[in-house]
Amino acid sequence: MELKVIAYARNGHTDKFGIPRQSREESPILTRIVFEPEYNVPEALRGIEGYSHLWLIWGFSEVDSWSPTVRPPRLGGNTRMGVFATRSPYRPNPLGLSSVRLIGIENGDLIVSGADVLDGTPIYDIKPYLSFSDSHPDAKNGFAEETKDYQLEVKWQVEGTTSIAEDKRYGLGLPRDTKDAITYILAQDPRPAYQDDPEREYKMDYDGYTITFSVKKQVVVVKKIEKTKK
Amino acid sequence: MELKVIAYARNGHTDKFGIPRQSREESPILTRIVFEPEYNVPEALRGIEGYSHLWLIWGFSEVDSWSPTVRPPRLGGNTRMGVFATRSPYRPNPLGLSSVRLIGIENGDLIVSGADVLDGTPIYDIKPYLSFSDSHPDAKNGFAEETKDYQLEVKWQVEGTTSIAEDKRYGLGLPRDTKDAITYILAQDPRPAYQDDPEREYKMDYDGYTITFSVKKQVVVVKKIEKTKK
C-alpha cells in the first residue's frame, strides 16, 4: 500500500532530542495538525468534536531500515528486545501510533495535546478514540511496566533565576506554556539511556529556544535558555 | 511511504458480512497472525509475551477511494459524519487499527483474540499496547457513545435444536468454540444498518459453516447451519 500524507504536525519539537518517548495524557505540549490541500475539507471533521481523544498514525522520519531486535532506551540501552515488543522506530514499516487529546479545531486545523512527534511529521490517518474498544487500563505492559512512572525532578537555575517573572527580567519573555512544556520534556529524561555523566551539559532546542541542562542523580538542572540561533 | 505486508491474518471470517465493527476485549474469535518469510524471525517477538494486548495496523481490502463524509451503520445509515470522526474504511489511507488480546505464540505465529478483520487481511505493524499511554477509559466517544452497548439476543432454533449436543445429533459436530463465535458475531448485529425486515433471511459464512438467520425486534434467530459449499 502506498500511503499519502494527509497532514503535517506542527509543534515546538524542532529537535529530535527531547521528544517524549510515548504520548502521555498529561502532556502540555500542543501540536497543530495542518491538512494538505486535498484533505483540507471541513466536512471530513464533522462530528469529531464529540470525541475527547484521537489516534494519529504517522511516519517516523529518517528511518529506512528495520532490525529484528532493538535496545529500548528505558532498559538502559543494553538489553535487546524484539522490535514487535517495542514502539521503536526501526520497524519494517516505520509507522508511529499516538493517542492525543483533542483540544479544538482552528481554521480547519486540529489542535491536539500529547503528540510525541517531531515538528513536520507526516500524518497518514486520524481516527476517533473509542474507549470501549481501545481502552484496556489493566493491560500488562511487559518490560515497559517498571519504567512507566520514571520521571526526573526539574530545577530551573537559569543565571540564578527560578521563576518566569525573573526570566522575563532577563528579557527572555518565556511564555508560561513554553516553560511548562520544557519542564515536562526534561522530566521525561531526554538523555540517551546509556549516558549518566553528571558533569555533562546537554543542549536541546524547543519552540525557538535552546535549553542547556545537566542531570545529576534524579534532578535536571536547567542552566541556560536562549533564543535559538537560526 | 510504501508499506510492506509483514503478515496475514487467518481466522474464520471468510465472509465480510459478520465481521464485528470494532475489536472488543470479550470477543472469543481467534486470529492467527502468520508472518511473511522475510519477517518470520523469532527474535523479532522477544519479550512480546510480557504484554497482554497488542495493536495491529492492517489494511482494509478492496477499498480504493475515500469520501470526506460517510454514513456510520450504527447511526442507521442515513446520517453523514466526517470520515476522520469514524473508523470507516473509506479513508484517504485505508488503514485499520485494532487492539487485540495476545493469547500466545505458536510455531512463530501470534494467536490473538478480538481482531475485527477478514481472513487474509494484510498486517503492516504489530506494537505492544501500553496502558499508560494508550488507555483512556473515560474518553468521550462522540456519536459512538450511544451505540456502544448495542447488542442483540441470539436464539438457536436449528431444526428444532437449541444445544450443541443436539446439533451433534444432526451430524454437524459444531465445535463449542465455533458456536460461541457465531453467537458472538450475531449478537453484534451484522445486518446492514438500514435493513429491518423481520421476514428476511440472511446468510453468513463463518469458519466453514453457512448460517441462516433472521432478526425480529432485538432477537436473532439462527434457523439453519450447514457446511459451506465450496
Interface residues (C-beta under 8 A of the other chain):
Chain A: M1 E2 L3 K4 I6 Q22 S23 R24 E25 Y39 V41 E43 A44 L45 R46 G47 I48 G50 Y51 S52 H53 W55 I57 G59 P68 T69 R80 M81 G82 V83 F84 A85 T86 R87 R91 P92 N93 P94 L95 L97 S98 S99 P122 Y124 D125 I126 K127 P128 Y129 L130 S131 F132 S133 D134 S135 H136 P137 D138 A139 K140 N141 G142 F143 A144 E145 K148
Chain B: M1 E2 L3 K4 I6 Q22 S23 R24 E25 Y39 V41 E43 A44 L45 R46 G47 I48 E49 G50 Y51 S52 H53 W55 I57 G59 P68 T69 R80 M81 G82 V83 F84 A85 T86 R87 R91 P92 N93 P94 L95 L97 S98 S99 P122 Y124 D125 I126 K127 P128 Y129 L130 S131 F132 S133 D134 S135 H136 P137 D138 A139 K140 N141 G142 F143 A144 E145 K148
